[in-house]
Amino acid sequence: MTESELRTQSDKYNAATAVTMGYQEIYNSAANWQTIMDAFEIGQAKDLNEEPKKLLKPVVLTGSGPSLDDSIEKLRLWQGAIVCHYSQALTLMHYDIEPDYIVALDAICNWEGLQGVPWEKTKTKLVLHAGMWPSLVKNWPNEMLFYRQNMGKPDSFGMSEQKIMYSDRPGTLEDALATRVKFIPKIKTELTMFACTPPAQLFVAQVLQYGNVFLSGMDFAYHGRKERFTNWIVTDEGWKSEEHILPEREYVKTNNGLDTDPLHLYYKKNMISACRLSGQQIYTTDKGAITEMPYISIDDLISGKKLPKIDPETRKKTYDRYLASISCFAIDYEKGSSFVEVKDPERDLTGFMMMRNRSYGCKSCGAEMNASDDIDHTGDKCPQCQNGKITRINPVDIESNMKRIRKAIEFNKVAK
């Protein structure tokens, strides 16, 4: 099978992740409560958005692909920032590269996987959610920057229960009994989750207002007969490397001829979706599966070679074309975007957007409601307070979206 033939269904992967990680996050959030609340009290913890902004400085995001081996020593000369994942943190430190931020996503990220180097002597900060493994939260010596996970569902744990758990509750018992208490969340930043860490790193860079983004080790494929980068860990005997040789078996072929697996192509779909959503100028330094953004070699990046500039509309069009080729489509709203996987775009996407346009709200009383028809009720009297007028909640222009999507679909038909 090839990349263009494969269809990875996000709902199946997301359901598996919810079972394997979701319950751990709930348990860990309870176990971490006192530790995190104390850290907020003494200033060791804060909301991610409270971190000073970076004024469009360049940043490298590292991944766990095999190409990281080709660039990691050269990253010593990199003068910009580095936002890595938990998995690469020790390896970077082995090469005397101090990451600016470590992003932790999976609930099983633990202190045991980072210990062995003097983090307290670095300026590295940890970016995490409250559902992380308790040993990591308890032992991390530097600042912790917190976010909540937005899974696209308002009733998900990170958007509801966890938000209340990590809040200030001013007022007395009498206020609570009279339902006068208003909870004030300590963790306000919400990061859209795409089931793998590279999009989270990208959104962290966006929140911190970094400028040009460069990917290193984000292959989403295999090459050099390696499954992933050479990992360095600290043992009782000192540093030890872990090689990951690619076994002989059947693989999926990427559009540019590399071996990969369905899971990695699912992750690539997630990453391209995140790139489309963020709108940032992103470059890859890898010869991996991603060919939908400009390439610059790690040597040219370090030497300061002039970068090719791709305008925002061209970037959007390129991402749309790739996503359409795997039956995934971006829907642009008045504010923001979302992604929908459908078999029949003409029928299903139109129906999806019509349903979204049935959501209304009233600014006077805060009520939210859904219409039973597709008539535009903007300006109608609010049925709850009878004073305000209702408007669509984040409306979507169906015709302009479908026009753009049809062009992306047609491009792929012609390309074949």
C-alpha positions, 0 to 999 in steps of 0.5 A: 500500500502507498500513502495516497491509497491509505486512509487512517481513521482518526476516530479509531486512533483517538478512541484508543488514546482515550482508553490508554491515556485518558484514564491515566490523566484523570488519576494523575490530575487528582494525584498531582493536585496539591503539588501543582497548587503549591507550585502555583503558590510559590511561583514555580508553576504558571499558565503557558500564556503568562510566559514572556513572548519571543518577538518572532525569534526563530525556533527549532522543533525536534522530533524522534525520527531517524534524521535527528541523528544527522542534525543533532551535533550541528544544532550545537551551533544553532543560535535560536530556540529549541522546543523539544519533546520529552523523548529527545530531552536527554539526548539533546543534553548528551550533546550539550544542547540545552533545550529552551522548553520540553513539551510533555503530552502523554500521561506516562511522561515521568521523572525517571525518563529525564533524571541523570542530568542537572536540570536545575543548572539549566534554564529549561522549562517544562511545558505540560498538563496537570495529568502528567505522571506524578514523579515528573511533577514532583521532581522537576526543579525548574519552572513549569508552564501548564496548558489544558488539552482541547480535544474539540469536545466541551465536555472532555476532562481537560475542558470541564472537570480539570478546569475546575480542579485547578482553580481558585475558589474565592468566597465562603461556605455560605457563598457556595451554599448560595451558589455565589462562588465563581471558580477562577481557573489557574490554567487558562491556556488550551492547546488543540490536540492532534494525538501526537506531540509535534502539533503540540510543540507547534502550538506551544511555539505559536503561543510563545510567539516564535517566528520561523519554525524549523522541523528537525527529526520529524520524518514520519517515515524511516530511512537509513535503515533506522526506525528512530533517532539514536536515543541516549539515556543515563545509567549507573555506568554513565551515558548509554546509547539505544539504537533502533534498527529497522526490522525486515517486514512489509511497509507502506510507501510514502509519496516520495518512496520512503518506508513507513507505517500507517501510524506515522502517516496518521501522525503526518496527517495530524501535523499537516492539519496543525500547520494548516491551523496555525498559519505559521511559516514552517520549514523542514530540515528533514528528507522525510515524508513531509514534502508539503513545506519548503526544505532547508538543509541543517547546514544552510540553516546554521549558516544563515542562508536566505530562506524561501518565503511562501505566502500564507494563501499558498501555504494554505492551498498546499496543505488543503491539497494534501489533506484532500488527497487523504479525504480530510478537509479543513473548514474555515469559520469566522474564527478559526478552523476545524477538520472533518474526515468524510467519504462524500465531501459534497454531501457530508461537508455541506451537511456538517456546515449547515448543522454548525450554522444552527448554533446560536447565542445571546450576548444579553443573557449568555444562553446558547441554543440550536435551531431546528431548521437552516433559516438564518435566525440572526437578529431574532428575539432571544427565546430565553431572556426576551430582551437580547437578539441572537446571533450565530456562534462562530458562523461558517461560509458554506459556499466559500469553503466548498469552492476552496475544497472543490479546487483541492479535490480537482487538483488531486484528480488532475495530478493522478 
